[in-house]
């Protein structure tokens, strides 16, 4: 990403044109995939975010996306759509490993988590190798 674009995203004022460029409203839910086998971000991994219908086993697709070159998926959900409830992120890890010529052990990873206070920011990282994965609530 260029230095100019980074300045724009940070909402800085540019003296040459006196414009203020603001970044889009940040998602209250973020994720980051890190390939711990190679120490690089998990780029180009498909993922889907679901919300569970209360008191049922029914899941509704909220959004889908693809991780960027930094292993992140910006704009996952808007603040208005983010409510209390149970969510899951489905990561297509099998496709990710296959795209690198590797045989996947885990065809996908699903991380299920409960949101009790949607006014907080939640970060769900996925640390991944071919034969293991872990996660935690980040900030």
Secondary structure, DSSP 8 states (H G I E B T S, - for coil): --HHHHHHHTT-EETTTTEE-------SEEEEEEETTTTEE-TT-EEEEEEE-TTSS-EEEEEEEE--TTSB-TT-S-TTT--SEEEEEEE-HHHHHHHTT---S-S-EEEEEEES-TTS-EEEEEEEETTEEEEEEE-
